[in-house]
Amino acid sequence: MLLAVVANVPTFGGCDAYLSSDLLDCVPWGRLIDLGHAIAAFGACAVCAFLVATPSVGIVEKRVARIGFVVMALTGVLHLASLTGLSSHADLFVPLVLLWASAGVWIGLQSVRRRPFDLVSILGISLAITGVVWAQVVSQPNSDHAAVNDALLLAGSAYFALGYPFWIALVADPGPHPRRPPRYAANAVVAMAQRLGIVVGGAVITIVVLLPFWYFATFQPVLGDPGPWQVHVTNVASEPLNVSALPDGRVVQIQPGKTADLEWGPFARTLAIVASDLPGARVFCQVSSAREVLHARLRVTVLKRPETCSGR
């Protein structure tokens, strides 16, 4: 997953796109992102099938593996549908977010059932939390992220994409793996210093490196340009028009054939454009969703069409 995104990073800056779906259509290897997610999902299906077929695996763990197989199979099929163009990125965004969040929960359950309180379970639980939190962040309806993120660029965040293959590799090895007790020095003072060094060193690495990386990877959007947004309005009428981005917004007079920038606000939201002629009569009214405006690259055209303002 992460490699597919990294392969496209050099061309992200050259895309005149504000939506994830537009970006996937812009970059030369946009379909590679869907392919990477599909491979990751079907790889998990193979691991789940192996766990179910392994005699040493417990009954409960096999049931959890069957759940994981179903979730990841659905995930892979939807990514293939997006890859082949059978369905649009925007139409599949919500179900894919829910499926990858469900995959995170399955990872946590599979980890706890397999090897409680070791590296596999700790990593799995952290991936489960990351998947659920990530799903809430990218799909929240009360911020500009919901308008910008309408296609899946990186499931579960960078932390999830890095830890997921490592976790799959660990779970695919059924064991047994008996725990080896740590070895400390024979001297009691030195042994105490070793234990203290491990605890302090682990805490420092967690606080200074791991937690900041997890936070920024999970909560920072892949796309997004901080506001205030500006809408580029072009007057194609044969006379000057007074235009405002909102009925109560600042009025800007735009000459015929000219373009002016109107502030839309710090967050992408529904946009209402009202244009009036010089005597003050409304001649153009248009209400667009945030996605429609962003899909049009923040460009709006106004002209004389008084019928659009009837009843407003």
N, C-alpha and C positions, 0 to 999 in steps of 0.2 A: 504494500500500500504506500509506504513512505517513499520507496524508490520511484514509484510511478509519479508521485507529486514532484519529487526532486528533479526528475527528468524534464519536467515542464517549467520549472522555476525560471530559467533564463529568459523565457518568452512571456512571462506573466506581465512584465512591465510594458510590453509593446501592445497589449490588448486594451482597446477602448471599451472596457466592460466594467459594469458595476454589479452584475449578478453572477453567481457561480455558474449557472447554466450557460450564460453568454461566454464566460471565460473558457468553459470546456469546449465550446464550439470554436473558440478563437485559437487556442494553442494548437500547435501542429500534432501533438500526441495526446490530445484530450481524451481519446478513447482508451489510452493506456491506463488511465486512472481507474476506469471501470474494470478493465482487465485485471489490474492488480488486486482490486477488491474481490473480484470473482475467484481468482486463484487462492487468495487467503481464505475465503469462505469454503471452497471445495476442499482445500487442504485440511480444514477442520473436520469436514465430513469424513474424510479418509481416516483421521485419527479416531473419531467417534466410532466408526465401523470396526476399527481394530480393537478398541476397548471392549465393545460388545462381544466380539469373537474371542477374547482372551479368557481362558478358564479361570485364571487366578483373580480376575476382577470381580468384586462383590456385586450382589444383585442391585443394591441401591445405586452404586456407581454406574452400573450398566443402564439403569433407568435414566439417570442424569445424562449419560452419553447419548441415549436415544433422543432426548429432548434437544440436546445440542445439535445432533444430526439434522433434525427437522428444521430448527432455526437457521442453521448455516446453509442448508440446502435451499431454503426459500430466499435467503440473502443472495446466494450465488446466482440463482435463476433471475432475480430482479436485476442484478448487475449485468447479466448477459442480455436481458431485454433492453436495457439502456445502451449497452455496447452495440447491439445490432440495430438500434433505432426503432424497435417495436414499441417503445414507450419513451416519453420525454423525460429528461432529468428532473424537471420541476414536478411532474406527476408522481415520480417515484421517491421524491425527497422524504416526505413524512414516513411512508412505510419503511424505507431503508434506515432512517434514524431510529425508529422503534425496534427494528430487527437487530441493529447493531447494539442498541442498549440491552435488548434481551440476550444477545450474545455475551455481553459483559456479565450479566447476572449468571448465565450458564457457566462462564469461566470461573466465577467465584464459587459456585456450588460444586463444580467438578474438582476444583482445587482442594476444598475443605474435605470432600469425601475421599480424596485420594491420599493425600499426605498432610494431615493436620499439623499446623504450626511449624512448617519448615519453609524453605525458599519457595517451593511451588505454591503453597497455600497463601503465603504473604503476597507474592507477586500476583496471584490470581485475584485475591481480594482487592488489591489496589487497582487492578485492571477493571474489576467489576464496578468499583466506585467511580472510576474515571469514565467508563462508558455511560453510566446513568447520569452523572453530572454533565458530561459533554452533551448528551441528548437534550437536557433541559436548557443548556446555554444556547445551542444553535437553533432551537425551535421556539424560544421565548417570543411571544407575540407583542410585547410591549417595548421593543427597542428596534433600532435600525438593523440589528443582526437578522431579524426575521425576514426583512425585505431583501437583504443582500444574499443571505444563504438560502438559495432555492435549489441547490444541487449539492451532491455529496462529493467534496474534494478529498477529505481525509477522515475516515471513520474513526471516531474515538479519540482524536487528537494525536499529536506526534508521540506523546508518551505511550499511548495505547498501541500505535503502529510499531514502535520499537520493542515494547515488551511482549506483544502478542506472539510473534514468531518464536521468541525464546521460550515462552510458556508452552506453546504447542510442542516444541521439541522436547521439553521436560516431561510433559504428560504422555507423550507418545512412547516413552520408555516405562513399561509397567513395573520394573523393579524385579525382585525386592532390593531396597537400598537401606540396609541397616545403618543407623546413626552411629557415628564414631564420636566418642567423647573428646572434647578439646584437650590438648596437652599443654600443661603449664610447667613452669620451672619447679624444681624440687624445693627451692627456698621459698618459704611462705611469703616473705616481703616481696620478692621478685614476682611471685605468682599473683599477688594482690595488685601489683603495678601493671602486670599484663592484662588482668581483667579490667582494671580501671582504664587502661589505654584503649582497649577494645570498645568499651562503653562510650567513652568520651569521643574517640575517633568516629564511631558510628553516628553519634549524635551530631557532631560537627558536619560530617558529610551529608547527613539527612537535612539539616537545617540550612546549610549554606548552598548545597548543590541540588539535591533531589527535590525538596519541596518547592524552591523557586522554579525549577524546570517544569515540574508537574503543574504548578499554578499557571504559568504563562502559556504552556502548551495546551492546557485544557480550556482556559477562560478567554484567551485572546483569539478573535476571529481570524480565519485564514484570509478572508477578504474584508474590506471595510476601509473607508476613508473618513476620518472624523470631520464633522460638520463645522460651520454651517454649509449645507448643500446649496448650490446655485443652479438655477434652471435657465437654460439658454433659449430665450423666446424670440422668434423671428416673425416680423410683420410682413405678410405677403399681400396685404390689401393695397389699394391704390391711394390711400390717404393715411395720415398719422392716426395712431390709436393709443389711448391711455390704458395701460395694462397693469394689473396687480396679480401677484401670485396667490393671494387670498383675498376674499372680499374686504377684509380689514387691513390688508397689507399695504406696503408703500406703492404708490402709483408711479409708473415710469412711462413717459411718452416715447413711443418707438416710431420712427419715420418709416415710410414704405421701403421695403427691401432691406431693412436694417435689423440687427439683432442686439438685444440687451439682456443682461444677466439679472435675474430676480432671486433674492434669497428665499430658500425653501425652509430653512430652519435647521437645527442641529441633528434632527432625527428624520429618517425617511418615513413619510406618512402620506395620507391622501392629499392630493394637490388639486386645488380649485383655481382655475385661470379665468379671469373676467376682463374683457376688453370693452372699452367704450369709445365712441367717436368724440370729436371735440365738443359738440353741444352737450354731451353727457349721457346719451342714450346707449344702453348696452347692446353691443352688436355681436358678441361672441362669448359663450360660456362653456366651460369644459371641466369635468371632474374626472380625475384619473387616479388609479391606485398607485401605491408606491412602486409596485413591481412594474406597472406599465410605464411609469416615468423613467425608471432606471433602465428598463429594457430599451427605451428610446434614446439612451445615452444622455438623459437630462435635456433633451431638445424638444421644444414645443413650437408649433406653428399656429399663428392666429390669423384670422381673416374675417370678413364681414359676413356673418351668418346669424342674423337676429333671431331666427327660429330656435337656435340652441338655448336661448335665454328665456323661452316661454315657460311660465310657471315658476321662475326663480326670483 
